[in-house]
Amino acid sequence: MPDVPASHVIKLARREILVTLKSIYPSALPVEVLSRAVGTIVVGREWDDFRADLIYLCEKGYVQPRAHPDDPNASKVPWKRRWVRLTPAGVEVADSCITDPALDL
């Protein structure tokens, strides 16, 4: 995205993660599928950037990592194989019911 501040791209990517997960709420989505979906909208972001955004949203309590039901060692699963779902707080942010300066464009 030429001539767009990096902070704007980060906020856009984080917001798209929330909006994409909102479309399937309360279900979970594989991280790899989510990264492809967001990558079609926010072009040029690397996997490490996406993973950092996802970890940030998890730490904020907007997204919750989930293990695949058949995987007993969820904590050892690489990020690309994990599943994530939106939390109720994430739904409120995705719906713009509450604001977060780190996600407002």
C-alpha positions in Angstrom: 0.0 0.0 0.0 2.0 3.0 -1.2 1.8 6.3 0.5 -0.2 4.9 3.4 1.3 5.2 6.9 2.3 1.9 8.5 0.1 2.5 11.5 -2.9 2.7 9.1 -2.1 -0.6 7.5 -1.7 -2.3 10.9 -5.1 -1.0 12.1 -6.7 -2.0 8.8 -5.3 -5.5 9.1 -6.4 -5.9 12.7 -9.9 -4.6 11.9 -10.2 -7.0 9.0 -9.3 -9.9 11.2 -12.1 -9.0 13.6 -14.6 -8.4 10.8 -13.8 -11.7 9.1 -14.2 -13.6 12.3 -17.4 -11.7 13.0 -18.9 -13.1 9.8 -18.7 -16.7 11.2 -19.2 -15.9 14.9 -19.4 -17.9 17.2 -17.6 -20.5 15.1 -13.8 -20.7 14.9 -11.6 -20.5 11.8 -8.2 -22.0 11.0 -5.5 -19.3 11.3 -4.1 -20.2 7.9 -7.5 -19.7 6.2 -8.0 -16.4 8.1 -4.5 -15.2 7.0 -5.4 -15.9 3.3 -8.8 -14.1 3.7 -7.3 -11.0 5.3 -4.4 -11.1 2.8 -6.7 -10.6 -0.1 -7.8 -7.2 1.4 -4.6 -6.1 3.1 -2.1 -6.9 0.4 1.6 -7.0 1.1 1.6 -8.1 4.8 4.0 -10.9 5.7 3.1 -13.9 7.8 5.1 -12.5 10.8 3.1 -9.3 10.6 -0.2 -11.2 10.5 0.9 -13.4 13.4 1.9 -10.4 15.5 -1.5 -8.8 14.8 -3.3 -12.0 15.8 -1.2 -12.3 19.0 -2.0 -8.6 19.8 -5.8 -9.2 19.4 -5.6 -12.3 21.6 -3.8 -10.4 24.3 -6.4 -7.6 24.1 -9.1 -10.3 24.6 -10.8 -9.8 21.2 -9.8 -13.1 19.7 -9.4 -16.4 21.4 -7.1 -19.2 20.2 -8.7 -22.6 20.0 -7.3 -26.0 19.5 -8.6 -28.3 16.9 -10.9 -30.8 18.6 -8.7 -33.7 17.6 -5.4 -32.2 18.9 -4.6 -32.9 22.5 -1.3 -30.9 22.5 -2.9 -27.5 21.6 -0.1 -25.4 23.2 2.5 -27.0 21.0 0.6 -26.5 17.7 2.2 -24.0 15.3 0.2 -20.8 14.8 -0.7 -21.7 11.2 -2.4 -24.8 12.4 -4.3 -23.2 15.3 -7.9 -22.1 15.2 -9.2 -18.8 16.5 -12.6 -17.4 17.3 -14.0 -13.9 18.2 -14.8 -13.2 21.8 -17.9 -11.2 22.9 -15.6 -8.1 23.4 -14.2 -8.7 19.8 -17.8 -8.7 18.5 -18.4 -5.3 20.1 -15.3 -3.8 18.5 -16.1 -5.4 15.1 -19.6 -3.9 15.3 -18.2 -0.5 16.4 -20.2 -0.7 19.7 -17.0 0.1 21.6 -13.9 1.9 20.3 -10.3 1.0 20.7 -7.8 3.7 19.6 -5.4 0.9 18.4 -8.0 -0.2 15.9 -9.8 3.0 14.8 -8.9 4.1 11.4 
